[in-house]
Amino acid sequence: MFGQHANARLHTFYSKSSATAVPECRETAMEHPVENEPVKLLTRAQLASTWAISPKTLADWEGTGVGPPPKLRGDLIRYEAPTVAAWYRDNRGAAA
């Protein structure tokens, strides 16, 4: 669905240590977010690269209601990393 080795890239992406790193996809991390902690935002290009798909595929999914829900930040489309991780966990193999 997401291209060869996408699971490894996704795990690496969410496991990177930095000030804005998102914890590995664990239900407890998604269900109990820390108050006032900044949420990592991804561009369409970043998410597409992580999943080894085309940014156009994400744009097409947005138009049909498939894929993780995008958020508008001003006039920019962004994806919240915890929302993406939850969608990915719940929908592996469902899209494409």
C-alpha positions in Angstrom: 0.0 0.0 0.0 2.6 2.6 1.0 5.6 1.3 -1.0 8.4 -1.0 -0.2 10.0 -0.5 3.2 7.4 2.2 4.2 6.8 0.7 7.6 10.5 0.9 8.5 10.6 4.6 7.3 7.4 5.4 9.2 8.8 3.8 12.4 12.1 5.7 11.9 10.2 8.9 11.3 8.2 8.7 14.4 11.1 7.4 16.5 13.6 10.2 15.8 14.7 12.1 18.8 14.3 15.8 18.7 12.5 18.5 20.6 9.4 17.9 18.4 9.7 14.2 18.0 6.5 12.2 18.1 6.5 9.1 20.3 6.2 5.7 18.6 2.7 4.9 17.7 1.3 3.7 21.0 -2.4 3.9 21.9 -1.6 5.5 25.3 0.4 8.2 23.6 -2.5 9.0 21.3 -5.3 8.7 24.0 -3.5 10.8 26.6 -1.7 13.7 24.9 0.3 16.0 27.1 -1.4 19.4 27.6 0.1 22.3 25.7 2.8 20.2 24.0 3.4 21.3 20.4 2.1 18.8 17.8 4.5 18.0 15.0 3.0 19.1 11.7 3.9 17.5 8.4 3.7 18.9 4.9 2.1 16.9 2.1 5.6 16.4 0.6 7.0 15.1 4.0 4.2 12.6 4.5 4.3 11.4 0.9 8.1 10.9 1.1 7.7 9.0 4.4 5.1 6.7 2.9 6.9 6.4 -0.5 3.9 7.7 -2.4 3.3 10.7 -4.6 2.1 14.0 -3.1 -0.6 13.9 -5.8 -1.8 10.7 -4.2 -2.3 12.4 -0.9 -4.1 15.3 -2.7 -6.4 12.8 -4.5 -7.1 11.1 -1.2 -8.1 14.4 0.4 -10.7 14.9 -2.3 -12.2 11.5 -1.8 -12.0 11.3 2.0 -9.4 8.6 2.0 -6.2 8.9 4.0 -5.4 10.8 7.2 -7.4 14.0 7.6 -5.5 17.1 6.7 -5.6 20.3 8.8 -5.6 23.8 7.3 -3.1 26.1 8.9 -3.9 29.4 7.2 -3.9 28.5 3.6 -1.4 25.6 4.0 -2.4 22.0 4.3 -0.6 20.1 7.2 -1.0 16.7 8.8 -0.7 16.3 12.6 1.8 13.5 13.3 -0.3 11.9 16.0 -3.4 11.9 13.8 -1.3 10.4 10.9 0.1 7.7 13.2 -3.4 6.8 14.5 -4.8 6.7 11.0 -2.0 4.5 9.7 -2.3 2.1 12.7 -6.1 1.8 12.1 -6.1 1.6 8.3 -3.0 -0.4 7.2 -3.8 -2.0 3.9 -7.1 -0.2 3.5 -6.1 2.6 1.1 -4.6 2.4 -2.4 
